[in-house]
Amino acid sequence: MIRKAEEKDIEPILEITKACAKHMISNGIYQWNEHYPNKSAFKNDIIRNELYVIELKSNIIGCIVITTLMDCEYEPIKWLTHNKNNLYIHRLAVHPKQQGLGYAKQLITFAEQFAIDNYYGSIRLDTFSQNKRNQKFYELRGYKRLSNIYFPKQSEFPFYCYELVL
């Protein structure tokens, strides 16, 4: 089941993102760290009603942020569509013990259907340049890779921006 997150969900979500960070680091992918994602970001996501969780047997196993806010880092990107009526995906995570079972696909499908149902023109996101698995995941769904952006607190390596025109 996918539902909007509530304040009480923040700690389980942080446990998931910390487990994901540890799992990625063990595979040489330094995408998430002690700075990101963090409790403050998830609290703001809940206040804006943009954070969703996926549950399995009443346990949260993953999350996704679906927002209309464009981060300032995205401003220089030459997007495929105009900068209006777009959705942005952030902090998609599935607990490592549940990865490879289709839950990330369910979350992104939910976001894509949300965008279609609400007449958005595209979905935009970024993924870490060193995370080949994520790149393949989005590219197989039709997302087009565009320019690079940098998040110095996260990594010296770039993040690739992607867009799916709906």
N, C-alpha and C positions, 0 to 999 in steps of 0.2 A: 504494500500500500504506500502511495506517495501522498504526503499531506504537508500543509504549512507547518513550519517549525514554531515552537513555543519557547519561552524563556527557560523552562525546565529541561529543554533538549540541549542546551549549550554544552554542558559537561560531557554527555555522551558523544556529541559532535567533535569536541576537542580531543577526546580519546581516539576517535577514528582518524582525525587529521594527524595527530601525533604518531599513530601507528603507521599511517601512510608515509609520513616523512621518514620515519625510521626504516621502513621497507625500501623506499626509493634510495635513501642514502646507502643502504646495504648493497644496492645494485649500481652504485656510482652515479646516481641522479640527485644532484643537490638543488632541487626545485623548491622545497619547503624547508623551513628551519624554525628556530625559536622566535623569530620576528613575524612569520607569516605561515599559515593563517593564525589569527589570534582571537581571543575572547571578545575584544572590542569590535572587531569586524563583524563577528557573528551577532553580537548584540544589535549593532546598527542594521544588519540585514533583517533581523526580526522586527525591529521598530518600523522598517520600511515595508514589511510584509513580503520580502523577496527571498527568504530562505525556506527551502523545502527539504524534507527528509524522506527516506525510503525505509520502511519497516519490514522485518521478517519475523513472524511470530512475536509481535509486539516489541521487538528490539530494533533500535535504530542501527542500520548497517551502512548508511551513506547519506550524502547531502548534495545539494546544488543550489546556487544562487542564480536567480533570473531577475535581471534588473534593466531599467531603461536608462540608468545613469552611465554616461561615458566617462571613464577615467581620463585624466589629463594626459597620461602617457599615450593614449590612443589618438590624440588630436592630430599629430603629423602624418598618420597613416592615410594612404590613398585607398580608401574603401571602395568597394564595388558599387555601393549605393550611397545616396545622400545621407548626411548626418541628421536624419530625422526618422522617427518611426522604426527604430532599431532596438533589438534586445541584446543584452550582453550576458554571457555565462561566466560565472566565477566559482571557484572553490568546489568543483565537482570532485567528490571523494567517495570511495567505497572501501570499507575495511579490508585490509589485505587478505584476511581469511575468507572473504566473500568475493574476491576479485576473480574474474574469468567465468563468472556464472550468469552474465547478462544484466547485472543490476545497473552498471553505468549506462548501458544501452537503454534500459528502461527510463533512467533519469533524463538522458538527453532526448529521447523520444517524447517524453512528457514535456520538456521545454520547447521542442519543435512544434508539437501540437498546440501548446499554449500560444506560441507566436502566430501560428496559422489561424487559430480560433479568434485571436484578437487583432488580426489584420496587420501584423508587423511586416515590414519589408525584408528584413534580414535578421540573422543571428550572428553576433560577433563574439570572438573569444581569443584568448592566447593560450599557448602551451609551450612548455620549456623545450628549447632546442635540443637538449640532451635526452629528452624523453621520446624516443622513437615509437614506443608503443602507443602513446597518446596521439602522436602525429598520424600514424596509420589509422587509428580509431576514427579521427575526424575526417581524414581524407577519403576513407571508404564510405563515409556518409555524405560526401559531396561538398564538404567545406573546402574553400580555395585558400591556399597559403598566400599571404601578402607580405608585408614588411616585418621588420624586427623591432622590438622594443626592449628596454633594459629596466630591471628592477635591482639597483645596486645592493639593497639590503638582502636580497635573495641570492643573487649569483652574479658572477662576472660574465656569464654566458647570456646570449640573448634569449628572448621569448619570441616565438613566431605568432603573428596575428593571423587569424582565419576568419572567413566570412562565408555564410551560407545564405544565398539569395533565395527568398521564398516565392 
